[in-house]
Amino acid sequence: MTQVGIESIGLYVPRYYVDLEDLARARGEDPRKYVAGLGQERMGVPPPDEDVVTMGANAAGEALRGVDRSRIDTLMFATESGVDQSKAAAIYVHHLLDLPAHCKSFEIKQACCGSTAALQMATAFVAQRPDRKVLIIASDVARYGLVTAGEPTQGAGAMALVVSAQPRIVALDPEWGSYTEDVMDFWRPNYLDEALVDGKYSIKVYLKALTESWKQYAAESGRTFADQDRYCYHLPFTRMAEKAHRHLAKINGVDHPPAEQIEASLRYNRQIGNSYTASLYIGLASLLETSETDLTGQRVGLFSYGSGCMAAFFSGLVLPGYAQGVQRGRAEDMLHNRQRLTIDEYEAFYLHELPEDGSRYVTETHRTGRYRLAGLDAHKRLYESCAPNRQADAPVHAVAAT
Ligand code: CAA
């Protein structure tokens, strides 16, 4: 059977963050609730000239370094915070990255699990056509209402994976466990900019979906809890992974699973917050890039959860030489070089609205990656590519009202 897996990965996070202790004080909450109770220290905040397209293009640019672009056959863009009801975010990225015209490009949605649906389709496609590669982008802005219980679990980020029959990082196992149920734990009607959520219920459904998808995975693969050396979970907030890991261990008769099975996978998320479709894969990058031990030959169990709901449990083997395939230190530099926002600045970013009347609008320049939203004209989004880090010292401007 053809070995299929992850050949390269790329990650991008916005250049601004809110410190959750600042947010807790502003909201009259005990900072320990956010930092210890939810397990979050900071959350990424995109400026008005970034969106899922620019974040996704930045992540994909990283993932495509050293990859033969002429063999990218398909670009799948998973998001639940897309910018257009019709045109796929993938098409904008296809243009920004100058991908070949024969590369099919489309968007996929099923809450945070859309990226995993893309991965499953990509593995099947590559198994059939081992000469081709698939680029998957997962990019999201997690957005709840200001001064709501969900607010400290916001965040933003993007992840890109090249899936091929020449995997250098992780070879995926062929068994998948899945679970689907029609529930209203988290959703966002077309007329709202922020998600609605039944928070406590969403945690219950997450754990039920974990149980059910694990059962199918275990039955299909014959593997047990002890057969996975490490675990990565969908990360709405890091304490969720701790709850999930204890839950999975318990239903498998293990009372105290070792903390190191998940610890390294949580490091980036603690600094970024939820990034919906990207968060499981940012967890995987965090594991591969920050683990102190050599992971070669270790099996990683992965759990993907998308509210509404669909979930999947699957696994992969870390390949020899994976450390050369991941960019150790690069994400940590990105996280350290972000600018801290005051709560007033964060709220100004949050409340900023693009015009909806078709008028021409030039977006104020903030710190971004290589790609940014330059503005709008006649209801069309205008993106631009610029020199990397060109505004590294640009101040946070008050965001102009439109
Ligand atoms: N010191 C230390 N810990 C404290 C504390 C303090 N002073 N005060 C509270 N805590 C602890 C609580 O005990 C609790 O921990 P446990 O769950 O272990 O008991 C934790 O901090 C959170 O406190 P609450 O449960 O009281 O918090 P809340 O009701 O205000 O909201 C939340 C928590 C439901 C997660 C809310 O942030 C939310 O709705 N978030 C969005 C939904 C979400 O992330 N759901 C996850 C599953 S759905 C999913 O995964 C898909 C997705 O991406 C959205």
Residues whose N, C-alpha, C, O or C-beta is under 5 A from the ligand:
A	BS01	CAA	D30 R32 K33 A36 G37 L38 C112 A149 G150 T153 F186 V197 G199 K200 S202 I203 Y206 P236 Y276 Y305 S307
